[in-house]
């Protein structure tokens, strides 16, 4: 993950660079594909609805939830070569574990002795 972030910051600063010219070691030889609408292989369904267009998609795996665990699962599946879809009920910038940090890291000192290992 850190390699992806490092690579994206390099490409942002120097958009004319290609991946081959960077000569960075690649962790995987599999292609990571990312499409927002999936239009390259999607096709309209024919016999489902006359009122609403229904687009058929084909995926190897579907991850429900784009929080920390869901995104980690999706990255792992893509790294193994699966065509993966991530479905979330919230806008993508709100579907993350950071939004829930207020309740996750609460340490109640009045219950019993606390230890930092229990919060990791």
C-alpha positions as CSV (number, residue, x, y, z in Angstrom):
1,X,0.0,0.0,0.0
2,X,2.8,2.4,0.8
3,X,4.3,1.7,-2.6
4,X,1.1,2.7,-4.3
5,X,0.9,5.9,-2.3
6,X,4.6,6.7,-3.1
7,X,4.1,5.9,-6.8
8,X,1.0,8.1,-6.9
9,X,2.8,11.1,-5.4
10,X,5.7,10.7,-7.9
11,X,3.3,10.6,-10.8
12,X,1.3,13.6,-9.5
13,X,4.5,15.7,-9.3
14,X,5.8,14.5,-12.7
15,X,2.9,13.6,-15.0
16,X,5.1,13.2,-18.0
17,X,6.9,10.2,-16.5
18,X,5.9,6.7,-17.5
19,X,6.1,3.7,-15.2
20,X,8.9,2.2,-17.3
21,X,11.1,5.3,-17.0
22,X,10.7,5.2,-13.1
23,X,12.3,1.7,-12.9
24,X,10.6,1.0,-9.6
25,X,10.5,-2.6,-8.4
26,X,7.0,-4.0,-8.9
27,X,5.5,-6.2,-6.2
28,X,3.2,-8.0,-8.6
29,X,3.1,-8.8,-12.3
30,X,-0.7,-8.9,-12.4
31,X,-2.5,-5.9,-13.9
32,X,-4.6,-3.9,-11.5
33,X,-7.7,-2.7,-13.4
34,X,-9.8,0.2,-12.2
35,X,-12.9,1.4,-13.9
36,X,-15.5,3.7,-12.4
37,X,-18.5,2.7,-14.5
38,X,-17.1,-0.6,-15.8
39,X,-18.2,0.3,-19.3
40,X,-15.6,-1.6,-21.2
41,X,-17.3,-5.0,-20.6
42,X,-20.8,-4.0,-19.3
43,X,-23.8,-4.6,-21.5
44,X,-27.5,-3.6,-21.2
45,X,-29.8,-6.3,-20.0
46,X,-32.4,-7.1,-22.5
47,X,-35.4,-8.8,-20.8
48,X,-35.4,-7.2,-17.3
49,X,-37.0,-3.8,-17.5
50,X,-38.5,-1.6,-20.1
51,X,-38.6,1.5,-17.9
52,X,-35.1,1.5,-16.4
53,X,-31.9,0.5,-18.2
54,X,-30.2,-2.4,-16.4
55,X,-26.5,-2.9,-17.0
56,X,-25.1,-6.4,-16.6
57,X,-21.6,-6.6,-15.1
58,X,-19.4,-9.6,-14.5
59,X,-17.1,-9.8,-11.5
60,X,-15.1,-12.6,-9.8
61,X,-15.7,-11.1,-6.4
62,X,-18.0,-8.5,-4.8
63,X,-17.0,-6.8,-1.6
64,X,-19.9,-5.2,0.4
65,X,-18.7,-2.2,2.4
66,X,-15.8,0.3,1.7
67,X,-14.6,0.6,5.2
68,X,-11.1,-0.4,6.3
69,X,-11.8,-4.1,6.2
70,X,-13.7,-3.9,2.9
71,X,-11.0,-1.9,1.1
72,X,-8.3,-4.2,2.4
73,X,-10.2,-7.2,1.2
74,X,-10.7,-5.6,-2.2
75,X,-7.0,-4.7,-2.6
76,X,-6.1,-8.3,-1.7
77,X,-8.5,-9.7,-4.2
78,X,-7.2,-7.4,-7.0
79,X,-3.6,-8.3,-6.1
80,X,-4.5,-11.9,-6.6
81,X,-5.9,-11.3,-10.0
82,X,-9.7,-11.2,-9.3
83,X,-11.9,-8.7,-11.1
84,X,-13.5,-7.1,-8.0
85,X,-16.4,-4.7,-7.4
86,X,-16.8,-2.7,-4.1
87,X,-20.3,-1.7,-3.1
88,X,-21.0,0.9,-0.5
89,X,-24.1,2.6,0.8
90,X,-22.4,5.9,1.4
91,X,-20.6,8.4,-0.7
92,X,-17.0,7.1,-1.2
93,X,-15.3,9.8,0.9
94,X,-17.6,8.9,3.9
95,X,-17.2,5.1,3.6
96,X,-14.1,4.6,5.7
97,X,-13.0,3.6,9.2
98,X,-11.9,7.2,10.1
99,X,-15.5,8.2,10.2
100,X,-16.1,5.8,13.1
101,X,-12.9,6.5,15.1
102,X,-14.9,8.3,17.9
103,X,-16.3,5.0,19.2
104,X,-13.6,2.6,18.4
105,X,-10.8,4.1,20.4
106,X,-12.8,4.8,23.6
107,X,-10.9,3.5,26.7
108,X,-13.0,3.3,29.7
109,X,-10.8,3.5,32.8
110,X,-13.6,3.0,35.3
111,X,-14.5,-0.6,34.2
112,X,-11.2,-2.6,34.6
113,X,-7.5,-2.2,34.0
114,X,-6.9,-1.1,30.4
115,X,-4.1,-2.2,28.1
116,X,-3.1,-0.6,24.7
117,X,-2.9,-4.1,23.0
118,X,-6.7,-4.4,23.3
119,X,-7.2,-1.3,21.1
120,X,-5.1,-2.4,18.1
